[in-house]
Amino acid sequence: MDIVIESVKKLETLLEHSGCSDGSIQLDVDPDSVNCRYEKGACMTAEFGRKQGVFTTFDPIRACTKISFMFGAPLGTPAVRGAALAIVNVAAGFFCLARTLHPCVSSSHASCGADMAAELAGKQVYITGTMHSLESLPGIYFTTDPSSAAVILIGGDGLILPEAGELISRYAQKARIICIGPSTAGTARLNGLEHWCPYGQS
């Protein structure tokens, strides 16, 4: 299973006969955005119907497009996959499926880290993506073997990896899978996955 393509298919089904899929989506970059403490890169924004969603990436796209342009597309590069998930995020926000569309303010980073440390204390954790700030949190045991993990964390940059969907499918019944940060909000909601972003903003 490719989680990005699967999310786009679910969005296509949701929007069928609504006419919304032909609405204009503006992709841009917000240079003033403060990133989630678990994300690095540029804040790519997607605007639709006066709503805005984000996806943090090192390969942002600036374009005017439509939701329907994703339907059936191969979504074969990291840049395009990130743009697709930015669109999934804003669409999920527009239809009130996801409420956390933006990172929290920097003053909440310490609280989020403390909450995360408490949530994962004593557990074997496997990370998909690069969440270096997790490594400084106390009491968490990291593993490079997902089969030994009690918890699998997936960040935005991990979510666009082709193997992310297979990881979810293979370990969903064995480990607690948590999508982290605003970049994963729409995908988590559409696929019934747990989402962690306790201080994120709408």
C-alpha positions in Angstrom: 0.0 0.0 0.0 1.2 3.5 -0.9 -0.2 5.7 1.9 0.0 8.9 -0.2 -1.9 7.4 -3.2 -4.3 5.7 -0.8 -5.0 9.1 0.9 -5.6 10.7 -2.5 -8.0 7.9 -3.5 -9.9 8.3 -0.2 -10.2 12.1 -0.8 -11.4 11.4 -4.4 -14.1 9.2 -3.0 -15.1 11.8 -0.4 -15.3 14.5 -3.0 -17.2 12.5 -5.6 -20.0 14.5 -7.2 -19.3 17.5 -4.9 -17.6 19.7 -7.5 -15.0 20.7 -5.0 -12.3 18.7 -6.6 -12.2 21.3 -9.4 -11.7 24.2 -7.0 -8.4 26.1 -7.2 -5.5 25.2 -4.8 -2.7 27.6 -4.3 0.6 26.1 -3.2 3.2 28.5 -1.8 5.8 28.8 1.0 5.4 30.7 4.2 8.9 32.0 5.2 7.7 33.3 8.5 6.2 30.1 9.8 7.7 28.5 12.9 8.0 24.8 12.3 6.7 22.0 14.5 9.5 20.9 16.9 9.6 17.5 15.1 9.9 18.9 11.5 12.6 20.6 9.5 12.4 22.3 6.1 10.2 24.9 4.4 6.6 25.4 5.4 4.7 24.7 2.1 1.2 26.0 2.3 -2.0 24.9 0.5 -4.9 27.3 0.3 -8.4 26.2 -0.6 -11.7 27.9 0.2 -10.2 30.3 2.7 -8.6 27.4 4.6 -4.9 26.8 4.7 -3.0 23.6 5.4 0.7 23.0 5.6 3.4 20.4 4.8 7.0 20.9 5.9 9.5 19.8 3.3 12.9 20.5 1.8 11.2 20.3 -1.7 8.4 22.8 -1.6 6.3 23.5 -4.7 4.8 26.9 -5.7 1.9 26.4 -8.1 -1.8 27.0 -8.7 -3.5 23.6 -9.2 -6.7 21.6 -8.5 -7.4 18.8 -6.2 -8.5 16.7 -9.2 -5.1 16.9 -10.8 -3.9 14.4 -8.1 -6.5 11.8 -9.0 -4.8 8.9 -10.8 -1.5 10.7 -11.0 1.7 8.6 -10.3 2.9 11.0 -7.5 6.3 9.6 -8.0 8.7 12.2 -6.6 9.2 13.5 -3.0 8.2 17.0 -4.0 5.0 16.0 -5.7 4.1 13.6 -2.8 4.6 16.4 -0.3 2.4 18.7 -2.3 -0.2 16.0 -2.5 -0.2 15.7 1.3 -0.4 19.5 1.7 -3.5 19.4 -0.4 -4.9 16.4 1.6 -4.3 18.5 4.7 -6.2 21.6 3.6 -9.0 19.5 2.1 -9.4 17.6 5.4 -9.5 21.0 7.2 -12.0 22.5 4.8 -14.4 19.5 5.3 -13.9 19.7 9.1 -12.2 16.2 9.2 -9.0 17.6 10.7 -8.6 20.6 13.0 -4.9 20.8 13.5 -3.6 22.4 10.3 -0.7 24.5 11.6 2.2 24.1 14.0 2.0 25.3 17.6 3.8 28.5 18.7 7.4 28.0 19.7 6.5 28.6 23.4 4.6 25.3 23.4 7.6 23.3 22.1 8.9 22.5 25.6 5.5 21.3 26.8 5.0 19.2 23.7 8.4 17.6 24.3 7.6 16.9 27.9 4.2 15.4 27.0 5.9 13.2 24.3 8.5 12.0 26.7 5.9 11.0 29.2 3.8 9.3 26.5 6.8 7.2 25.3 8.7 6.6 28.6 10.2 3.2 28.8 9.0 2.1 25.4 10.9 0.8 22.3 10.3 3.4 19.6 10.9 3.2 15.9 11.0 6.5 13.9 10.1 6.9 10.2 11.5 10.2 9.0 13.9 12.5 10.8 12.8 13.8 14.1 16.1 14.6 15.7 14.6 16.6 18.6 13.1 13.3 19.9 16.6 12.0 20.6 17.1 14.5 23.4 14.0 13.4 25.3 14.6 11.3 28.4 13.4 7.8 29.0 12.7 6.7 25.4 14.5 3.7 23.9 15.0 3.9 20.2 15.3 0.9 17.9 16.3 0.5 14.2 14.1 -2.6 13.9 10.4 -1.9 13.5 9.5 -5.5 14.5 10.8 -4.9 18.0 9.0 -1.5 18.5 6.1 -0.9 20.8 5.5 2.4 19.1 6.2 3.6 15.5 6.3 7.3 15.0 5.8 8.7 11.5 6.7 12.3 10.6 5.8 14.2 7.5 9.1 13.4 5.8 8.6 9.8 6.7 5.1 9.7 5.4 6.1 10.5 1.9 8.6 7.6 1.8 7.3 4.9 -0.6 7.8 2.3 2.2 5.6 4.1 4.8 2.4 2.5 3.7 3.9 -1.0 3.9 5.3 -0.2 7.3 1.8 0.8 8.5 0.1 -2.3 6.9 2.7 -4.7 8.3 2.8 -3.4 11.9 -0.6 -1.9 12.6 -1.7 -4.9 14.6 1.6 -5.2 16.5 2.6 -1.7 17.4 1.0 1.6 18.3 1.4 3.8 15.2 1.4 7.6 15.7 1.6 10.3 13.0 3.4 13.3 14.3 2.8 17.0 13.6 0.6 19.1 11.4 2.1 17.7 8.1 0.4 14.3 8.8 -3.0 15.6 10.0 -5.1 14.9 6.9 -3.5 11.6 6.1 -3.9 10.4 9.6 -7.6 11.3 9.6 -8.4 9.8 6.3 -6.7 6.5 7.1 -7.9 6.2 10.7 -4.4 6.6 12.2 -3.6 8.1 15.6 -2.3 11.7 15.3 -0.1 13.6 17.8 -0.1 17.4 17.7 -1.5 18.5 21.1 -0.7 22.2 20.7 -1.2 22.6 17.0 -3.4 25.4 15.6 -6.3 25.4 13.3 
